[in-house]
């Protein structure tokens, strides 16, 4: 089980280690309507927060949420959503 869970730890596009909680292994493990709701809600929240931080001029948080949205966009096809 531990070896399988280690598959969730990957290097992100910036070279840092991260948990790939919406990637292929997570998609394999999380099945059903509840998992689709998780991804859709997470993506909508991230996009809304990013846009709010941009409007408010909160540059650091805007950049962080932009990176999160990019990650979720890359994972979207796994979850049956457009990228």
Secondary structure, 3 states (H helix, E strand, C coil): CHHHHHCCEEECCCCCEEECCCCHHHHHHCCCHHHHHHHHHHHHHHHHHHHHHHHHCCHHHHHHHHHHHHHHHHHHHHHCCCC
